[in-house]
Structures are given as C-alpha cells and as structure tokens.
C-alpha cells in the first residue's frame, strides 16, 4: 500500500511508470466532471472507474483484494475511510476471476482517510474495505484507476 497526495507526486517518482501515467491523467483531466462509469485510457491495460456513493458503517461494507489489477483510489470529493490489512492476515474466500475479486473476512489493522487529492495504491497483497464513513455518512466521488499487472 502507498498512501499520499497528488500535490506531493514528485516524492513518489519511484513508483511504476504506469502510476505516473495515472497522476498525469488526473492532472490533465477534470475527473470531477466525469460521469460515473468506466473510462478507457489504454484499453484493458489502464482505465479509470468513476464512482459516487454514500459512505456508511464498516458493518455494511465488505473486504476485497485483486490479483489482475492494482487499484489506485484517487479522491475527488471526500472524505472516505478505507480500512486496510494484508490478505495473509485475513480469511480468503473463493477468487472470482471474471471480476478480479477476492472476497475476504477479518478485521482492519489500520485505515486511511482520503480527502480531495489523496490517493491509496493497493497491490494484490493489500486487503481494503472502502466506503467507510468518517464521522457521519457523506456522498463521495472518486476515481479508481485500474492498472493491469503483468
């Protein structure tokens, strides 16, 4: 996992080149004006999902991880808490290959709070539970860049 803010992107220049492409895309496009849904950048190799939803309590949410794609959660309008842990600390359920979805059960060992401009990069070993409210429920909008793993 890597947690940061796009304003400090030079400090993250060591990240993979494709992550830099995501930051460039976010800087060059008004993602807040994008409609909800999936938007191609480089076919199935790199695309961005724009989501908008109301945050809720942890009990109403689920844990997940991915094997085929990295997730780069980039907050456009927040706040949102994302609970995190490592998949090896969790009970892993059956992987759904067509959805690149590994359901998990367990407890968080930490969390991050994303506000506008913040990002969280999740690798395959990183379990995450999104849409957790910070204080009271809020409607958030974020971009989730999906980066194919080779």
C-alpha atoms as a printed R data frame, in Angstrom:
    type eleno elety resid chain resno       x       y       z
1   ATOM     1    CA   UNK     A     1   0.000   0.000   0.000
2   ATOM     2    CA   UNK     A     2   1.068   3.514  -0.731
3   ATOM     3    CA   UNK     A     3  -0.822   6.497   0.709
4   ATOM     4    CA   UNK     A     4  -0.185  10.084  -0.357
5   ATOM     5    CA   UNK     A     5  -1.469  13.232  -2.043
6   ATOM     6    CA   UNK     A     6  -1.079  14.207  -5.692
7   ATOM     7    CA   UNK     A     7   0.459  17.564  -4.713
8   ATOM     8    CA   UNK     A     8   3.477  15.560  -3.477
9   ATOM     9    CA   UNK     A     9   3.729  13.360  -6.588
10  ATOM    10    CA   UNK     A    10   7.422  14.147  -7.129
11  ATOM    11    CA   UNK     A    11   8.129  12.327  -3.869
12  ATOM    12    CA   UNK     A    12   6.545   9.233  -5.447
13  ATOM    13    CA   UNK     A    13   8.609   9.259  -8.656
14  ATOM    14    CA   UNK     A    14   9.998   5.846  -7.686
15  ATOM    15    CA   UNK     A    15   6.590   4.246  -8.329
16  ATOM    16    CA   UNK     A    16   5.991   2.322 -11.538
17  ATOM    17    CA   UNK     A    17   5.783   4.362 -14.750
18  ATOM    18    CA   UNK     A    18   2.104   3.471 -15.151
19  ATOM    19    CA   UNK     A    19   1.303   5.042 -11.770
20  ATOM    20    CA   UNK     A    20   2.839   8.260 -13.084
21  ATOM    21    CA   UNK     A    21   0.545   7.986 -16.114
22  ATOM    22    CA   UNK     A    22  -2.410   7.897 -13.720
23  ATOM    23    CA   UNK     A    23  -1.190  11.035 -11.948
24  ATOM    24    CA   UNK     A    24  -0.646  12.748 -15.325
25  ATOM    25    CA   UNK     A    25  -4.144  11.766 -16.423
26  ATOM    26    CA   UNK     A    26  -5.665  13.094 -13.193
27  ATOM    27    CA   UNK     A    27  -3.764  16.381 -13.542
28  ATOM    28    CA   UNK     A    28  -4.752  16.838 -17.208
29  ATOM    29    CA   UNK     A    29  -8.449  15.944 -16.887
30  ATOM    30    CA   UNK     A    30 -11.313  17.321 -14.811
31  ATOM    31    CA   UNK     A    31 -12.228  13.956 -13.290
32  ATOM    32    CA   UNK     A    32 -14.812  15.573 -11.023
33  ATOM    33    CA   UNK     A    33 -16.885  16.374 -14.131
34  ATOM    34    CA   UNK     A    34 -16.715  12.788 -15.452
35  ATOM    35    CA   UNK     A    35 -19.864  10.707 -15.440
36  ATOM    36    CA   UNK     A    36 -19.951   7.619 -13.240
37  ATOM    37    CA   UNK     A    37 -18.706   4.511 -15.015
38  ATOM    38    CA   UNK     A    38 -15.618   3.115 -16.689
39  ATOM    39    CA   UNK     A    39 -13.428   5.313 -18.910
40  ATOM    40    CA   UNK     A    40 -10.662   3.765 -21.070
41  ATOM    41    CA   UNK     A    41  -7.162   5.213 -21.022
42  ATOM    42    CA   UNK     A    42  -5.142   2.357 -22.550
43  ATOM    43    CA   UNK     A    43  -7.666  -0.384 -23.282
44  ATOM    44    CA   UNK     A    44  -7.699  -3.170 -20.684
45  ATOM    45    CA   UNK     A    45  -4.189  -2.212 -19.530
46  ATOM    46    CA   UNK     A    46  -5.250   1.015 -17.837
47  ATOM    47    CA   UNK     A    47  -8.677   2.520 -17.261
48  ATOM    48    CA   UNK     A    48 -10.436   4.594 -14.649
49  ATOM    49    CA   UNK     A    49 -13.721   3.897 -12.899
50  ATOM    50    CA   UNK     A    50 -15.546   6.952 -11.613
51  ATOM    51    CA   UNK     A    51 -17.711   6.136  -8.604
52  ATOM    52    CA   UNK     A    52 -20.010   8.181  -6.419
53  ATOM    53    CA   UNK     A    53 -21.704   6.782  -3.320
54  ATOM    54    CA   UNK     A    54 -22.650   7.432   0.269
55  ATOM    55    CA   UNK     A    55 -20.260   6.213   2.936
56  ATOM    56    CA   UNK     A    56 -21.605   4.012   5.711
57  ATOM    57    CA   UNK     A    57 -20.589   1.969   8.752
58  ATOM    58    CA   UNK     A    58 -17.982  -0.801   8.437
59  ATOM    59    CA   UNK     A    59 -20.626  -3.456   9.142
60  ATOM    60    CA   UNK     A    60 -22.372  -2.530   5.880
61  ATOM    61    CA   UNK     A    61 -19.212  -2.954   3.793
62  ATOM    62    CA   UNK     A    62 -17.052  -5.841   2.556
63  ATOM    63    CA   UNK     A    63 -13.355  -6.631   2.217
64  ATOM    64    CA   UNK     A    64 -11.714  -7.160  -1.163
65  ATOM    65    CA   UNK     A    65  -8.412  -7.579  -2.968
66  ATOM    66    CA   UNK     A    66  -7.443  -8.052  -6.619
67  ATOM    67    CA   UNK     A    67  -4.979 -10.266  -8.486
68  ATOM    68    CA   UNK     A    68  -5.104  -8.922 -12.043
69  ATOM    69    CA   UNK     A    69  -5.134  -5.165 -11.393
70  ATOM    70    CA   UNK     A    70  -3.671  -2.652  -8.984
71  ATOM    71    CA   UNK     A    71  -6.212  -0.206  -7.572
72  ATOM    72    CA   UNK     A    72  -5.269   3.442  -7.343
73  ATOM    73    CA   UNK     A    73  -8.048   5.133  -5.344
74  ATOM    74    CA   UNK     A    74  -7.907   8.874  -6.074
75  ATOM    75    CA   UNK     A    75 -10.309  11.031  -4.071
76  ATOM    76    CA   UNK     A    76 -12.151  13.764  -5.949
77  ATOM    77    CA   UNK     A    77 -14.629  14.735  -3.229
78  ATOM    78    CA   UNK     A    78 -14.469  13.173   0.222
79  ATOM    79    CA   UNK     A    79 -13.951  12.194   2.974
80  ATOM    80    CA   UNK     A    80 -13.852   8.401   2.915
81  ATOM    81    CA   UNK     A    81 -12.197   5.976   5.298
82  ATOM    82    CA   UNK     A    82 -10.612   2.898   3.747
83  ATOM    83    CA   UNK     A    83  -9.810   0.098   6.174
84  ATOM    84    CA   UNK     A    84  -6.696  -1.901   5.284
85  ATOM    85    CA   UNK     A    85  -4.929  -5.109   6.168
86  ATOM    86    CA   UNK     A    86  -2.847  -7.729   4.352
87  ATOM    87    CA   UNK     A    87  -4.625 -10.663   2.742
88  ATOM    88    CA   UNK     A    88  -2.395 -13.091   4.654
89  ATOM    89    CA   UNK     A    89  -3.973 -11.787   7.890
90  ATOM    90    CA   UNK     A    90  -7.485 -12.386   6.575
91  ATOM    91    CA   UNK     A    91  -9.681 -15.348   5.751
92  ATOM    92    CA   UNK     A    92  -9.585 -15.597   1.957
93  ATOM    93    CA   UNK     A    93 -12.727 -16.741   0.161
94  ATOM    94    CA   UNK     A    94 -13.030 -18.065  -3.404
95  ATOM    95    CA   UNK     A    95 -11.467 -15.774  -6.034
96  ATOM    96    CA   UNK     A    96 -13.895 -14.629  -8.760
97  ATOM    97    CA   UNK     A    97 -11.599 -14.403 -11.794
98  ATOM    98    CA   UNK     A    98 -14.060 -12.745 -14.210
99  ATOM    99    CA   UNK     A    99 -14.485  -9.850 -11.749
100 ATOM   100    CA   UNK     A   100 -10.903  -9.889 -10.420
101 ATOM   101    CA   UNK     A   101 -12.453 -10.050  -6.964
102 ATOM   102    CA   UNK     A   102 -11.005 -11.781  -3.913
103 ATOM   103    CA   UNK     A   103 -13.524 -11.586  -1.054
104 ATOM   104    CA   UNK     A   104 -12.038 -11.590   2.428
105 ATOM   105    CA   UNK     A   105 -13.161 -11.648   6.035
106 ATOM   106    CA   UNK     A   106 -11.355 -10.214   9.015
107 ATOM   107    CA   UNK     A   107 -10.563  -7.071  10.901
108 ATOM   108    CA   UNK     A   108  -8.607  -3.991   9.914
109 ATOM   109    CA   UNK     A   109  -5.114  -3.473  11.254
110 ATOM   110    CA   UNK     A   110  -5.232   0.173  10.159
111 ATOM   111    CA   UNK     A   111  -7.117   2.657   7.992
112 ATOM   112    CA   UNK     A   112  -6.553   5.766   5.909
113 ATOM   113    CA   UNK     A   113  -8.862   8.721   5.362
114 ATOM   114    CA   UNK     A   114  -8.956  10.081   1.835
115 ATOM   115    CA   UNK     A   115  -9.819  13.719   1.177
116 ATOM   116    CA   UNK     A   116  -9.682  15.534  -2.177
117 ATOM   117    CA   UNK     A   117  -6.312  14.915  -3.843
118 ATOM   118    CA   UNK     A   118  -5.366  11.966  -1.624
119 ATOM   119    CA   UNK     A   119  -4.665   8.549  -3.090
120 ATOM   120    CA   UNK     A   120  -4.268   4.982  -1.910
121 ATOM   121    CA   UNK     A   121  -2.464   2.453  -4.103
122 ATOM   122    CA   UNK     A   122  -3.440  -1.155  -3.336
123 ATOM   123    CA   UNK     A   123  -1.341  -4.101  -4.512
124 ATOM   124    CA   UNK     A   124  -2.548  -7.739  -4.685
125 ATOM   125    CA   UNK     A   125  -1.459  -8.438  -1.089
126 ATOM   126    CA   UNK     A   126  -3.445  -5.449   0.191
127 ATOM   127    CA   UNK     A   127  -6.951  -6.042   1.536
128 ATOM   128    CA   UNK     A   128  -9.182  -2.988   1.553
129 ATOM   129    CA   UNK     A   129 -12.681  -2.119   2.721
130 ATOM   130    CA   UNK     A   130 -13.946   1.075   1.093
131 ATOM   131    CA   UNK     A   131 -16.861   3.445   1.673
132 ATOM   132    CA   UNK     A   132 -16.490   3.670   5.454
133 ATOM   133    CA   UNK     A   133 -17.869   6.908   6.845
134 ATOM   134    CA   UNK     A   134 -15.730   9.460   8.639
135 ATOM   135    CA   UNK     A   135 -17.962  10.678  11.467
136 ATOM   136    CA   UNK     A   136 -21.292  10.773   9.650
137 ATOM   137    CA   UNK     A   137 -22.250   9.487   6.181
138 ATOM   138    CA   UNK     A   138 -21.147  11.603   3.215
139 ATOM   139    CA   UNK     A   139 -21.567  11.365  -0.550
140 ATOM   140    CA   UNK     A   140 -18.102  10.973  -2.037
141 ATOM   141    CA   UNK     A   141 -16.791  10.881  -5.584
142 ATOM   142    CA   UNK     A   142 -13.534   9.246  -6.540
143 ATOM   143    CA   UNK     A   143 -11.582   7.833  -9.429
144 ATOM   144    CA   UNK     A   144 -10.317   4.274  -9.183
145 ATOM   145    CA   UNK     A   145  -7.532   3.711 -11.684
146 ATOM   146    CA   UNK     A   146  -7.238   0.034 -12.639
147 ATOM   147    CA   UNK     A   147  -3.680  -0.905 -13.656
148 ATOM   148    CA   UNK     A   148  -3.141  -4.366 -15.172
149 ATOM   149    CA   UNK     A   149  -0.446  -6.460 -13.523
150 ATOM   150    CA   UNK     A   150   1.973  -8.324 -15.820
